[in-house]
């Protein structure tokens, strides 16, 4: 069985720093995807530098909560 954890992010570097290490530690064999909703902070570069094994999906603009997830999920074939 394939399992994926998908997290929507928008300017959430502080939250990623605080919570993502625990998500990774407790995710077992699940793939982790971060959908970035066109962040203007440095959360994407932080993810690339600190967690190179994380899958990042980049939305071209902020589509809100449901729109961001729906658009990002289209790019995930897991």
N, CA, C, O and CB atoms as a CASP TS submission, in Angstrom:
PFRMAT TS
TARGET T0000
AUTHOR 0000-0000-0000
METHOD Language model
MODEL 1
PARENT N/A
ATOM      1  N   UNK     1       0.846  -1.185   0.000  1.00  0.00           N
ATOM      2  CA  UNK     1       0.000   0.000   0.000  1.00  0.00           C
ATOM      3  C   UNK     1       0.882   1.236   0.000  1.00  0.00           C
ATOM      4  O   UNK     1       1.819   1.330   0.793  1.00  0.00           O
ATOM      5  CB  UNK     1      -0.957   0.005   1.218  1.00  0.00           C
ATOM      6  N   UNK     2       0.591   2.189  -0.885  1.00  0.00           N
ATOM      7  CA  UNK     2       1.305   3.456  -0.927  1.00  0.00           C
ATOM      8  C   UNK     2       0.576   4.461  -0.058  1.00  0.00           C
ATOM      9  O   UNK     2      -0.649   4.574  -0.104  1.00  0.00           O
ATOM     10  CB  UNK     2       1.438   3.976  -2.377  1.00  0.00           C
ATOM     11  N   UNK     3       1.340   5.183   0.727  1.00  0.00           N
ATOM     12  CA  UNK     3       0.769   6.196   1.608  1.00  0.00           C
ATOM     13  C   UNK     3       1.530   7.488   1.405  1.00  0.00           C
ATOM     14  O   UNK     3       2.760   7.491   1.348  1.00  0.00           O
ATOM     15  CB  UNK     3       0.815   5.749   3.097  1.00  0.00           C
ATOM     16  N   UNK     4       0.800   8.588   1.297  1.00  0.00           N
ATOM     17  CA  UNK     4       1.418   9.898   1.141  1.00  0.00           C
ATOM     18  C   UNK     4       0.816  10.864   2.159  1.00  0.00           C
ATOM     19  O   UNK     4      -0.376  10.819   2.463  1.00  0.00           O
ATOM     20  CB  UNK     4       1.230  10.432  -0.306  1.00  0.00           C
ATOM     21  N   UNK     5       1.663  11.719   2.664  1.00  0.00           N
ATOM     22  CA  UNK     5       1.240  12.820   3.526  1.00  0.00           C
ATOM     23  C   UNK     5       1.404  14.084   2.698  1.00  0.00           C
ATOM     24  O   UNK     5       2.490  14.363   2.190  1.00  0.00           O
ATOM     25  CB  UNK     5       2.076  12.884   4.880  1.00  0.00           C
ATOM     26  N   UNK     6       0.326  14.846   2.564  1.00  0.00           N
ATOM     27  CA  UNK     6       0.342  16.046   1.733  1.00  0.00           C
ATOM     28  C   UNK     6      -0.016  17.238   2.608  1.00  0.00           C
ATOM     29  O   UNK     6      -1.055  17.251   3.268  1.00  0.00           O
ATOM     30  CB  UNK     6      -0.644  15.918   0.527  1.00  0.00           C
ATOM     31  N   UNK     7       0.862  18.240   2.605  1.00  0.00           N
ATOM     32  CA  UNK     7       0.687  19.429   3.433  1.00  0.00           C
ATOM     33  C   UNK     7       0.672  20.650   2.530  1.00  0.00           C
ATOM     34  O   UNK     7       1.557  20.821   1.691  1.00  0.00           O
ATOM     35  CB  UNK     7       1.811  19.543   4.505  1.00  0.00           C
ATOM     36  N   UNK     8      -0.334  21.496   2.702  1.00  0.00           N
ATOM     37  CA  UNK     8      -0.409  22.757   1.965  1.00  0.00           C
ATOM     38  C   UNK     8       0.334  23.824   2.755  1.00  0.00           C
ATOM     39  O   UNK     8       0.158  23.942   3.968  1.00  0.00           O
ATOM     40  CB  UNK     8      -1.890  23.180   1.712  1.00  0.00           C
ATOM     41  N   UNK     9       1.157  24.595   2.072  1.00  0.00           N
ATOM     42  CA  UNK     9       1.940  25.651   2.713  1.00  0.00           C
ATOM     43  C   UNK     9       1.720  26.974   1.996  1.00  0.00           C
ATOM     44  O   UNK     9       1.658  27.030   0.768  1.00  0.00           O
ATOM     45  CB  UNK     9       3.439  25.291   2.728  1.00  0.00           C
ATOM     46  N   UNK    10       1.606  28.022   2.775  1.00  0.00           N
ATOM     47  CA  UNK    10       1.647  29.388   2.253  1.00  0.00           C
ATOM     48  C   UNK    10       2.332  30.242   3.303  1.00  0.00           C
ATOM     49  O   UNK    10       1.783  30.486   4.377  1.00  0.00           O
ATOM     50  CB  UNK    10       0.203  29.935   1.914  1.00  0.00           C
ATOM     51  N   UNK    11       3.532  30.693   2.985  1.00  0.00           N
ATOM     52  CA  UNK    11       4.326  31.532   3.889  1.00  0.00           C
ATOM     53  C   UNK    11       4.429  30.922   5.284  1.00  0.00           C
ATOM     54  O   UNK    11       4.327  31.626   6.288  1.00  0.00           O
ATOM     55  CB  UNK    11       3.717  32.931   3.980  1.00  0.00           C
ATOM     56  N   UNK    12       4.628  29.625   5.335  1.00  0.00           N
ATOM     57  CA  UNK    12       4.603  28.920   6.614  1.00  0.00           C
ATOM     58  C   UNK    12       5.948  28.402   7.080  1.00  0.00           C
ATOM     59  O   UNK    12       6.008  27.372   7.751  1.00  0.00           O
ATOM     60  CB  UNK    12       3.666  27.791   6.529  1.00  0.00           C
ATOM     61  N   UNK    13       7.030  29.092   6.741  1.00  0.00           N
ATOM     62  CA  UNK    13       8.345  28.604   7.136  1.00  0.00           C
ATOM     63  C   UNK    13       8.420  28.349   8.647  1.00  0.00           C
ATOM     64  O   UNK    13       8.972  27.333   9.072  1.00  0.00           O
ATOM     65  CB  UNK    13       9.423  29.606   6.717  1.00  0.00           C
ATOM     66  N   UNK    14       7.881  29.243   9.447  1.00  0.00           N
ATOM     67  CA  UNK    14       7.918  29.075  10.902  1.00  0.00           C
ATOM     68  C   UNK    14       7.237  27.781  11.320  1.00  0.00           C
ATOM     69  O   UNK    14       7.738  27.071  12.193  1.00  0.00           O
ATOM     70  CB  UNK    14       7.250  30.266  11.596  1.00  0.00           C
ATOM     71  N   UNK    15       6.090  27.464  10.699  1.00  0.00           N
ATOM     72  CA  UNK    15       5.361  26.243  11.033  1.00  0.00           C
ATOM     73  C   UNK    15       6.109  25.012  10.525  1.00  0.00           C
ATOM     74  O   UNK    15       6.140  23.979  11.194  1.00  0.00           O
ATOM     75  CB  UNK    15       3.942  26.286  10.442  1.00  0.00           C
ATOM     76  N   UNK    16       6.704  25.124   9.351  1.00  0.00           N
ATOM     77  CA  UNK    16       7.479  24.010   8.819  1.00  0.00           C
ATOM     78  C   UNK    16       8.674  23.706   9.719  1.00  0.00           C
ATOM     79  O   UNK    16       8.964  22.544  10.005  1.00  0.00           O
ATOM     80  CB  UNK    16       7.951  24.318   7.391  1.00  0.00           C
ATOM     81  N   UNK    17       9.357  24.746  10.160  1.00  0.00           N
ATOM     82  CA  UNK    17      10.495  24.548  11.070  1.00  0.00           C
ATOM     83  C   UNK    17      10.057  23.852  12.353  1.00  0.00           C
ATOM     84  O   UNK    17      10.760  22.990  12.880  1.00  0.00           O
ATOM     85  CB  UNK    17      11.157  25.895  11.404  1.00  0.00           C
ATOM     86  N   UNK    18       8.898  24.236  12.841  1.00  0.00           N
ATOM     87  CA  UNK    18       8.419  23.716  14.119  1.00  0.00           C
ATOM     88  C   UNK    18       7.885  22.288  14.022  1.00  0.00           C
ATOM     89  O   UNK    18       8.167  21.461  14.889  1.00  0.00           O
ATOM     90  CB  UNK    18       7.345  24.617  14.661  1.00  0.00           C
ATOM     91  N   UNK    19       7.123  21.996  12.982  1.00  0.00           N
ATOM     92  CA  UNK    19       6.392  20.733  12.942  1.00  0.00           C
ATOM     93  C   UNK    19       6.879  19.700  11.928  1.00  0.00           C
ATOM     94  O   UNK    19       6.683  18.504  12.145  1.00  0.00           O
ATOM     95  CB  UNK    19       4.991  21.018  12.670  1.00  0.00           C
ATOM     96  N   UNK    20       7.498  20.112  10.844  1.00  0.00           N
ATOM     97  CA  UNK    20       7.877  19.155   9.806  1.00  0.00           C
ATOM     98  C   UNK    20       8.863  18.089  10.290  1.00  0.00           C
ATOM     99  O   UNK    20       8.717  16.934   9.889  1.00  0.00           O
ATOM    100  CB  UNK    20       8.474  19.891   8.641  1.00  0.00           C
ATOM    101  N   UNK    21       9.853  18.404  11.123  1.00  0.00           N
ATOM    102  CA  UNK    21      10.733  17.328  11.597  1.00  0.00           C
ATOM    103  C   UNK    21       9.976  16.196  12.298  1.00  0.00           C
ATOM    104  O   UNK    21      10.320  15.027  12.124  1.00  0.00           O
ATOM    105  CB  UNK    21      11.769  17.899  12.544  1.00  0.00           C
ATOM    106  N   UNK    22       8.959  16.526  13.080  1.00  0.00           N
ATOM    107  CA  UNK    22       8.159  15.487  13.748  1.00  0.00           C
ATOM    108  C   UNK    22       7.307  14.709  12.756  1.00  0.00           C
ATOM    109  O   UNK    22       7.122  13.502  12.910  1.00  0.00           O
ATOM    110  CB  UNK    22       7.261  16.111  14.818  1.00  0.00           C
ATOM    111  N   UNK    23       6.792  15.384  11.748  1.00  0.00           N
ATOM    112  CA  UNK    23       6.020  14.686  10.718  1.00  0.00           C
ATOM    113  C   UNK    23       6.915  13.666  10.025  1.00  0.00           C
ATOM    114  O   UNK    23       6.522  12.515   9.833  1.00  0.00           O
ATOM    115  CB  UNK    23       5.428  15.689   9.684  1.00  0.00           C
ATOM    116  N   UNK    24       8.115  14.089   9.651  1.00  0.00           N
ATOM    117  CA  UNK    24       9.050  13.193   8.978  1.00  0.00           C
ATOM    118  C   UNK    24       9.413  12.022   9.886  1.00  0.00           C
ATOM    119  O   UNK    24       9.413  10.866   9.460  1.00  0.00           O
ATOM    120  CB  UNK    24      10.319  13.955   8.552  1.00  0.00           C
ATOM    121  N   UNK    25       9.717  12.331  11.117  1.00  0.00           N
ATOM    122  CA  UNK    25      10.120  11.299  12.070  1.00  0.00           C
ATOM    123  C   UNK    25       9.035  10.245  12.288  1.00  0.00           C
ATOM    124  O   UNK    25       9.340   9.072  12.504  1.00  0.00           O
ATOM    125  CB  UNK    25      10.481  11.935  13.394  1.00  0.00           C
ATOM    126  N   UNK    26       7.782  10.659  12.231  1.00  0.00           N
ATOM    127  CA  UNK    26       6.672   9.761  12.537  1.00  0.00           C
ATOM    128  C   UNK    26       5.897   9.297  11.307  1.00  0.00           C
ATOM    129  O   UNK    26       4.823   8.711  11.439  1.00  0.00           O
ATOM    130  CB  UNK    26       5.733  10.436  13.480  1.00  0.00           C
ATOM    131  N   UNK    27       6.425   9.551  10.126  1.00  0.00           N
ATOM    132  CA  UNK    27       5.684   9.208   8.913  1.00  0.00           C
ATOM    133  C   UNK    27       5.998   7.810   8.389  1.00  0.00           C
ATOM    134  O   UNK    27       5.372   7.350   7.434  1.00  0.00           O
ATOM    135  CB  UNK    27       5.978  10.217   7.840  1.00  0.00           C
ATOM    136  N   UNK    28       6.946   7.145   8.998  1.00  0.00           N
ATOM    137  CA  UNK    28       7.284   5.805   8.526  1.00  0.00           C
ATOM    138  C   UNK    28       7.751   5.833   7.089  1.00  0.00           C
ATOM    139  O   UNK    28       8.646   6.598   6.729  1.00  0.00           O
ATOM    140  CB  UNK    28       6.093   4.873   8.666  1.00  0.00           C
ATOM    141  N   UNK    29       7.139   4.995   6.268  1.00  0.00           N
ATOM    142  CA  UNK    29       7.535   4.881   4.860  1.00  0.00           C
ATOM    143  C   UNK    29       6.698   5.776   3.940  1.00  0.00           C
ATOM    144  O   UNK    29       6.834   5.710   2.719  1.00  0.00           O
ATOM    145  CB  UNK    29       7.417   3.435   4.405  1.00  0.00           C
ATOM    146  N   UNK    30       5.849   6.597   4.517  1.00  0.00           N
ATOM    147  CA  UNK    30       4.991   7.459   3.698  1.00  0.00           C
ATOM    148  C   UNK    30       5.823   8.493   2.948  1.00  0.00           C
ATOM    149  O   UNK    30       6.802   9.022   3.474  1.00  0.00           O
ATOM    150  CB  UNK    30       3.937   8.161   4.572  1.00  0.00           C
ATOM    151  N   UNK    31       5.424   8.768   1.729  1.00  0.00           N
ATOM    152  CA  UNK    31       6.025   9.869   0.976  1.00  0.00           C
ATOM    153  C   UNK    31       5.440  11.173   1.513  1.00  0.00           C
ATOM    154  O   UNK    31       4.268  11.225   1.885  1.00  0.00           O
ATOM    155  CB  UNK    31       5.765   9.722  -0.574  1.00  0.00           C
ATOM    156  N   UNK    32       6.247  12.210   1.553  1.00  0.00           N
ATOM    157  CA  UNK    32       5.784  13.501   2.058  1.00  0.00           C
ATOM    158  C   UNK    32       5.841  14.508   0.922  1.00  0.00           C
ATOM    159  O   UNK    32       6.868  14.683   0.266  1.00  0.00           O
ATOM    160  CB  UNK    32       6.643  13.979   3.275  1.00  0.00           C
ATOM    161  N   UNK    33       4.710  15.163   0.710  1.00  0.00           N
ATOM    162  CA  UNK    33       4.587  16.197  -0.314  1.00  0.00           C
ATOM    163  C   UNK    33       4.191  17.505   0.357  1.00  0.00           C
ATOM    164  O   UNK    33       3.300  17.536   1.206  1.00  0.00           O
ATOM    165  CB  UNK    33       3.547  15.793  -1.405  1.00  0.00           C
ATOM    166  N   UNK    34       4.855  18.569  -0.026  1.00  0.00           N
ATOM    167  CA  UNK    34       4.450  19.912   0.389  1.00  0.00           C
ATOM    168  C   UNK    34       3.953  20.612  -0.865  1.00  0.00           C
ATOM    169  O   UNK    34       4.689  20.742  -1.844  1.00  0.00           O
ATOM    170  CB  UNK    34       5.638  20.713   1.079  1.00  0.00           C
ATOM    171  N   UNK    35       2.707  21.063  -0.834  1.00  0.00           N
ATOM    172  CA  UNK    35       2.169  21.884  -1.917  1.00  0.00           C
ATOM    173  C   UNK    35       2.354  23.323  -1.476  1.00  0.00           C
ATOM    174  O   UNK    35       1.777  23.753  -0.478  1.00  0.00           O
ATOM    175  CB  UNK    35       0.645  21.550  -2.229  1.00  0.00           C
ATOM    176  N   UNK    36       3.158  24.067  -2.221  1.00  0.00           N
ATOM    177  CA  UNK    36       3.362  25.465  -1.874  1.00  0.00           C
ATOM    178  C   UNK    36       2.418  26.335  -2.684  1.00  0.00           C
ATOM    179  O   UNK    36       2.379  26.267  -3.912  1.00  0.00           O
ATOM    180  CB  UNK    36       4.824  25.884  -2.112  1.00  0.00           C
ATOM    181  N   UNK    37       1.662  27.151  -1.972  1.00  0.00           N
ATOM    182  CA  UNK    37       0.610  27.974  -2.560  1.00  0.00           C
ATOM    183  C   UNK    37       1.148  29.367  -2.888  1.00  0.00           C
ATOM    184  O   UNK    37       0.600  30.374  -2.441  1.00  0.00           O
ATOM    185  CB  UNK    37      -0.599  28.074  -1.604  1.00  0.00           C
ATOM    186  N   UNK    38       2.238  29.413  -3.679  1.00  0.00           N
ATOM    187  CA  UNK    38       2.866  30.664  -4.124  1.00  0.00           C
ATOM    188  C   UNK    38       3.350  31.516  -2.953  1.00  0.00           C
ATOM    189  O   UNK    38       3.056  32.708  -2.876  1.00  0.00           O
ATOM    190  CB  UNK    38       1.885  31.469  -4.969  1.00  0.00           C
ATOM    191  N   UNK    39       4.083  30.899  -2.058  1.00  0.00           N
ATOM    192  CA  UNK    39       4.620  31.619  -0.898  1.00  0.00           C
ATOM    193  C   UNK    39       5.557  32.739  -1.333  1.00  0.00           C
ATOM    194  O   UNK    39       6.248  32.635  -2.346  1.00  0.00           O
ATOM    195  CB  UNK    39       5.358  30.651   0.039  1.00  0.00           C
ATOM    196  N   UNK    40       5.564  33.806  -0.551  1.00  0.00           N
ATOM    197  CA  UNK    40       6.476  34.921  -0.796  1.00  0.00           C
ATOM    198  C   UNK    40       7.585  34.977   0.250  1.00  0.00           C
ATOM    199  O   UNK    40       8.482  35.815   0.159  1.00  0.00           O
ATOM    200  CB  UNK    40       5.706  36.238  -0.810  1.00  0.00           C
ATOM    201  N   UNK    41       7.530  34.091   1.240  1.00  0.00           N
ATOM    202  CA  UNK    41       8.629  33.995   2.196  1.00  0.00           C
ATOM    203  C   UNK    41       9.653  32.998   1.632  1.00  0.00           C
ATOM    204  O   UNK    41       9.553  32.600   0.471  1.00  0.00           O
ATOM    205  CB  UNK    41       8.112  33.549   3.625  1.00  0.00           C
ATOM    206  N   UNK    42      10.604  32.606   2.421  1.00  0.00           N
ATOM    207  CA  UNK    42      11.632  31.686   1.926  1.00  0.00           C
ATOM    208  C   UNK    42      11.366  30.240   2.317  1.00  0.00           C
ATOM    209  O   UNK    42      12.303  29.457   2.480  1.00  0.00           O
ATOM    210  CB  UNK    42      12.986  32.102   2.443  1.00  0.00           C
ATOM    211  N   UNK    43      10.095  29.879   2.469  1.00  0.00           N
ATOM    212  CA  UNK    43       9.774  28.514   2.879  1.00  0.00           C
ATOM    213  C   UNK    43      10.181  27.478   1.829  1.00  0.00           C
ATOM    214  O   UNK    43      10.590  26.377   2.197  1.00  0.00           O
ATOM    215  CB  UNK    43       8.288  28.397   3.162  1.00  0.00           C
ATOM    216  N   UNK    44      10.083  27.788   0.553  1.00  0.00           N
ATOM    217  CA  UNK    44      10.462  26.819  -0.478  1.00  0.00           C
ATOM    218  C   UNK    44      11.971  26.591  -0.451  1.00  0.00           C
ATOM    219  O   UNK    44      12.418  25.445  -0.507  1.00  0.00           O
ATOM    220  CB  UNK    44      10.014  27.306  -1.881  1.00  0.00           C
ATOM    221  N   UNK    45      12.751  27.645  -0.367  1.00  0.00           N
ATOM    222  CA  UNK    45      14.201  27.458  -0.299  1.00  0.00           C
ATOM    223  C   UNK    45      14.597  26.749   0.990  1.00  0.00           C
ATOM    224  O   UNK    45      15.534  25.951   0.999  1.00  0.00           O
ATOM    225  CB  UNK    45      14.924  28.809  -0.402  1.00  0.00           C
ATOM    226  N   UNK    46      13.887  27.037   2.076  1.00  0.00           N
ATOM    227  CA  UNK    46      14.134  26.337   3.334  1.00  0.00           C
ATOM    228  C   UNK    46      13.886  24.833   3.167  1.00  0.00           C
ATOM    229  O   UNK    46      14.692  24.018   3.616  1.00  0.00           O
ATOM    230  CB  UNK    46      13.236  26.909   4.456  1.00  0.00           C
ATOM    231  N   UNK    47      12.785  24.470   2.526  1.00  0.00           N
ATOM    232  CA  UNK    47      12.480  23.052   2.299  1.00  0.00           C
ATOM    233  C   UNK    47      13.549  22.391   1.438  1.00  0.00           C
ATOM    234  O   UNK    47      14.010  21.292   1.747  1.00  0.00           O
ATOM    235  CB  UNK    47      11.106  22.899   1.635  1.00  0.00           C
ATOM    236  N   UNK    48      13.941  23.058   0.362  1.00  0.00           N
ATOM    237  CA  UNK    48      14.943  22.485  -0.541  1.00  0.00           C
ATOM    238  C   UNK    48      16.282  22.297   0.163  1.00  0.00           C
ATOM    239  O   UNK    48      16.958  21.290  -0.047  1.00  0.00           O
ATOM    240  CB  UNK    48      15.121  23.376  -1.772  1.00  0.00           C
ATOM    241  N   UNK    49      16.664  23.253   0.989  1.00  0.00           N
ATOM    242  CA  UNK    49      17.952  23.183   1.688  1.00  0.00           C
ATOM    243  C   UNK    49      17.929  22.208   2.860  1.00  0.00           C
ATOM    244  O   UNK    49      18.889  21.466   3.066  1.00  0.00           O
ATOM    245  CB  UNK    49      18.346  24.558   2.184  1.00  0.00           C
ATOM    246  N   UNK    50      16.846  22.204   3.625  1.00  0.00           N
ATOM    247  CA  UNK    50      16.796  21.431   4.868  1.00  0.00           C
ATOM    248  C   UNK    50      16.245  20.025   4.703  1.00  0.00           C
ATOM    249  O   UNK    50      16.597  19.130   5.471  1.00  0.00           O
ATOM    250  CB  UNK    50      15.974  22.155   5.871  1.00  0.00           C
ATOM    251  N   UNK    51      15.387  19.818   3.713  1.00  0.00           N
ATOM    252  CA  UNK    51      14.721  18.526   3.521  1.00  0.00           C
ATOM    253  C   UNK    51      14.734  18.148   2.036  1.00  0.00           C
ATOM    254  O   UNK    51      13.683  18.139   1.396  1.00  0.00           O
ATOM    255  CB  UNK    51      13.261  18.574   4.058  1.00  0.00           C
ATOM    256  N   UNK    52      15.897  17.841   1.491  1.00  0.00           N
ATOM    257  CA  UNK    52      15.972  17.567   0.045  1.00  0.00           C
ATOM    258  C   UNK    52      15.162  16.355  -0.407  1.00  0.00           C
ATOM    259  O   UNK    52      14.878  16.218  -1.597  1.00  0.00           O
ATOM    260  CB  UNK    52      17.403  17.365  -0.350  1.00  0.00           C
ATOM    261  N   UNK    53      14.788  15.480   0.513  1.00  0.00           N
ATOM    262  CA  UNK    53      14.007  14.303   0.119  1.00  0.00           C
ATOM    263  C   UNK    53      12.507  14.578   0.055  1.00  0.00           C
ATOM    264  O   UNK    53      11.740  13.737  -0.414  1.00  0.00           O
ATOM    265  CB  UNK    53      14.266  13.170   1.083  1.00  0.00           C
ATOM    266  N   UNK    54      12.088  15.750   0.522  1.00  0.00           N
ATOM    267  CA  UNK    54      10.674  16.127   0.485  1.00  0.00           C
ATOM    268  C   UNK    54      10.291  16.474  -0.950  1.00  0.00           C
ATOM    269  O   UNK    54      11.051  17.124  -1.667  1.00  0.00           O
ATOM    270  CB  UNK    54      10.385  17.328   1.442  1.00  0.00           C
ATOM    271  N   UNK    55       9.120  16.038  -1.353  1.00  0.00           N
ATOM    272  CA  UNK    55       8.581  16.374  -2.674  1.00  0.00           C
ATOM    273  C   UNK    55       7.843  17.700  -2.578  1.00  0.00           C
ATOM    274  O   UNK    55       6.963  17.868  -1.734  1.00  0.00           O
ATOM    275  CB  UNK    55       7.635  15.251  -3.204  1.00  0.00           C
ATOM    276  N   UNK    56       8.202  18.639  -3.445  1.00  0.00           N
ATOM    277  CA  UNK    56       7.581  19.964  -3.419  1.00  0.00           C
ATOM    278  C   UNK    56       6.806  20.177  -4.707  1.00  0.00           C
ATOM    279  O   UNK    56       7.330  19.987  -5.805  1.00  0.00           O
ATOM    280  CB  UNK    56       8.645  21.080  -3.229  1.00  0.00           C
ATOM    281  N   UNK    57       5.557  20.574  -4.555  1.00  0.00           N
ATOM    282  CA  UNK    57       4.706  20.932  -5.685  1.00  0.00           C
ATOM    283  C   UNK    57       4.472  22.432  -5.587  1.00  0.00           C
ATOM    284  O   UNK    57       4.041  22.927  -4.545  1.00  0.00           O
ATOM    285  CB  UNK    57       3.342  20.123  -5.685  1.00  0.00           C
ATOM    286  N   UNK    58       4.753  23.159  -6.664  1.00  0.00           N
ATOM    287  CA  UNK    58       4.634  24.611  -6.644  1.00  0.00           C
ATOM    288  C   UNK    58       3.394  25.068  -7.408  1.00  0.00           C
ATOM    289  O   UNK    58       3.297  24.877  -8.620  1.00  0.00           O
ATOM    290  CB  UNK    58       5.889  25.255  -7.239  1.00  0.00           C
ATOM    291  N   UNK    59       2.455  25.667  -6.696  1.00  0.00           N
ATOM    292  CA  UNK    59       1.324  26.310  -7.360  1.00  0.00           C
ATOM    293  C   UNK    59       1.794  27.672  -7.854  1.00  0.00           C
ATOM    294  O   UNK    59       2.593  28.337  -7.195  1.00  0.00           O
ATOM    295  CB  UNK    59       0.086  26.448  -6.395  1.00  0.00           C
ATOM    296  N   UNK    60       1.301  28.077  -9.005  1.00  0.00           N
ATOM    297  CA  UNK    60       1.724  29.342  -9.613  1.00  0.00           C
ATOM    298  C   UNK    60       1.149  30.575  -8.915  1.00  0.00           C
ATOM    299  O   UNK    60       1.706  31.669  -9.004  1.00  0.00           O
ATOM    300  CB  UNK    60       1.324  29.362 -11.061  1.00  0.00           C
ATOM    301  N   UNK    61       0.016  30.377  -8.213  1.00  0.00           N
ATOM    302  CA  UNK    61      -0.574  31.476  -7.443  1.00  0.00           C
ATOM    303  C   UNK    61      -1.279  30.900  -6.234  1.00  0.00           C
ATOM    304  O   UNK    61      -1.544  29.699  -6.170  1.00  0.00           O
ATOM    305  CB  UNK    61      -1.561  32.313  -8.309  1.00  0.00           C
ATOM    306  N   UNK    62      -1.579  31.755  -5.282  1.00  0.00           N
ATOM    307  CA  UNK    62      -2.274  31.334  -4.070  1.00  0.00           C
ATOM    308  C   UNK    62      -3.737  31.094  -4.427  1.00  0.00           C
ATOM    309  O   UNK    62      -4.465  32.018  -4.790  1.00  0.00           O
ATOM    310  CB  UNK    62      -2.134  32.402  -2.928  1.00  0.00           C
ATOM    311  N   UNK    63      -4.144  29.856  -4.318  1.00  0.00           N
ATOM    312  CA  UNK    63      -5.504  29.465  -4.697  1.00  0.00           C
ATOM    313  C   UNK    63      -6.406  29.222  -3.495  1.00  0.00           C
ATOM    314  O   UNK    63      -7.498  28.672  -3.636  1.00  0.00           O
ATOM    315  CB  UNK    63      -5.463  28.222  -5.550  1.00  0.00           C
ATOM    316  N   UNK    64      -5.955  29.630  -2.314  1.00  0.00           N
ATOM    317  CA  UNK    64      -6.731  29.378  -1.110  1.00  0.00           C
ATOM    318  C   UNK    64      -6.566  27.943  -0.660  1.00  0.00           C
ATOM    319  O   UNK    64      -5.803  27.179  -1.251  1.00  0.00           O
ATOM    320  CB  UNK    64      -8.203  29.691  -1.344  1.00  0.00           C
ATOM    321  N   UNK    65      -7.286  27.579   0.393  1.00  0.00           N
ATOM    322  CA  UNK    65      -7.120  26.261   0.999  1.00  0.00           C
ATOM    323  C   UNK    65      -7.556  25.141   0.056  1.00  0.00           C
ATOM    324  O   UNK    65      -6.733  24.320  -0.349  1.00  0.00           O
ATOM    325  CB  UNK    65      -7.911  26.181   2.298  1.00  0.00           C
ATOM    326  N   UNK    66      -8.829  25.100  -0.294  1.00  0.00           N
ATOM    327  CA  UNK    66      -9.333  24.002  -1.135  1.00  0.00           C
ATOM    328  C   UNK    66      -8.726  24.059  -2.533  1.00  0.00           C
ATOM    329  O   UNK    66      -8.318  23.033  -3.077  1.00  0.00           O
ATOM    330  CB  UNK    66     -10.871  24.057  -1.228  1.00  0.00           C
ATOM    331  N   UNK    67      -8.665  25.246  -3.111  1.00  0.00           N
ATOM    332  CA  UNK    67      -8.093  25.379  -4.452  1.00  0.00           C
ATOM    333  C   UNK    67      -6.629  24.997  -4.494  1.00  0.00           C
ATOM    334  O   UNK    67      -6.170  24.377  -5.453  1.00  0.00           O
ATOM    335  CB  UNK    67      -8.257  26.792  -4.951  1.00  0.00           C
ATOM    336  N   UNK    68      -5.893  25.365  -3.452  1.00  0.00           N
ATOM    337  CA  UNK    68      -4.473  25.025  -3.380  1.00  0.00           C
ATOM    338  C   UNK    68      -4.252  23.531  -3.323  1.00  0.00           C
ATOM    339  O   UNK    68      -3.406  22.988  -4.035  1.00  0.00           O
ATOM    340  CB  UNK    68      -3.837  25.678  -2.178  1.00  0.00           C
ATOM    341  N   UNK    69      -5.020  22.866  -2.468  1.00  0.00           N
ATOM    342  CA  UNK    69      -4.924  21.400  -2.397  1.00  0.00           C
ATOM    343  C   UNK    69      -5.352  20.767  -3.722  1.00  0.00           C
ATOM    344  O   UNK    69      -4.648  19.907  -4.250  1.00  0.00           O
ATOM    345  CB  UNK    69      -5.796  20.853  -1.238  1.00  0.00           C
ATOM    346  N   UNK    70      -6.489  21.181  -4.260  1.00  0.00           N
ATOM    347  CA  UNK    70      -6.999  20.566  -5.489  1.00  0.00           C
ATOM    348  C   UNK    70      -6.013  20.707  -6.642  1.00  0.00           C
ATOM    349  O   UNK    70      -5.775  19.745  -7.372  1.00  0.00           O
ATOM    350  CB  UNK    70      -8.334  21.189  -5.876  1.00  0.00           C
ATOM    351  N   UNK    71      -5.444  21.880  -6.810  1.00  0.00           N
ATOM    352  CA  UNK    71      -4.490  22.096  -7.889  1.00  0.00           C
ATOM    353  C   UNK    71      -3.210  21.295  -7.654  1.00  0.00           C
ATOM    354  O   UNK    71      -2.698  20.646  -8.566  1.00  0.00           O
ATOM    355  CB  UNK    71      -4.166  23.589  -8.024  1.00  0.00           C
ATOM    356  N   UNK    72      -2.705  21.346  -6.435  1.00  0.00           N
ATOM    357  CA  UNK    72      -1.478  20.621  -6.114  1.00  0.00           C
ATOM    358  C   UNK    72      -1.618  19.120  -6.249  1.00  0.00           C
ATOM    359  O   UNK    72      -0.704  18.445  -6.721  1.00  0.00           O
ATOM    360  CB  UNK    72      -1.043  20.951  -4.728  1.00  0.00           C
ATOM    361  N   UNK    73      -2.758  18.597  -5.835  1.00  0.00           N
ATOM    362  CA  UNK    73      -2.973  17.144  -5.907  1.00  0.00           C
ATOM    363  C   UNK    73      -2.980  16.625  -7.344  1.00  0.00           C
ATOM    364  O   UNK    73      -2.697  15.452  -7.585  1.00  0.00           O
ATOM    365  CB  UNK    73      -4.287  16.779  -5.230  1.00  0.00           C
ATOM    366  N   UNK    74      -3.301  17.492  -8.287  1.00  0.00           N
ATOM    367  CA  UNK    74      -3.277  17.088  -9.693  1.00  0.00           C
ATOM    368  C   UNK    74      -1.867  16.688 -10.137  1.00  0.00           C
ATOM    369  O   UNK    74      -1.704  15.902 -11.070  1.00  0.00           O
ATOM    370  CB  UNK    74      -3.802  18.223 -10.578  1.00  0.00           C
ATOM    371  N   UNK    75      -0.853  17.234  -9.462  1.00  0.00           N
ATOM    372  CA  UNK    75       0.535  16.979  -9.836  1.00  0.00           C
ATOM    373  C   UNK    75       1.131  15.763  -9.140  1.00  0.00           C
ATOM    374  O   UNK    75       2.263  15.374  -9.427  1.00  0.00           O
ATOM    375  CB  UNK    75       1.368  18.186  -9.530  1.00  0.00           C
ATOM    376  N   UNK    76       0.382  15.169  -8.236  1.00  0.00           N
ATOM    377  CA  UNK    76       0.902  14.050  -7.452  1.00  0.00           C
ATOM    378  C   UNK    76       0.363  12.743  -8.008  1.00  0.00           C
ATOM    379  O   UNK    76      -0.839  12.482  -7.959  1.00  0.00           O
ATOM    380  CB  UNK    76       0.529  14.199  -5.960  1.00  0.00           C
ATOM    381  N   UNK    77       1.246  11.942  -8.526  1.00  0.00           N
ATOM    382  CA  UNK    77       0.888  10.614  -9.034  1.00  0.00           C
ATOM    383  C   UNK    77       1.587   9.591  -8.153  1.00  0.00           C
ATOM    384  O   UNK    77       2.676   9.119  -8.481  1.00  0.00           O
ATOM    385  CB  UNK    77       1.291  10.437 -10.554  1.00  0.00           C
ATOM    386  N   UNK    78       0.978   9.260  -7.066  1.00  0.00           N
ATOM    387  CA  UNK    78       1.609   8.364  -6.122  1.00  0.00           C
ATOM    388  C   UNK    78       0.718   7.191  -5.846  1.00  0.00           C
ATOM    389  O   UNK    78       1.080   6.312  -5.063  1.00  0.00           O
ATOM    390  CB  UNK    78       1.948   9.081  -4.838  1.00  0.00           C
TER
END
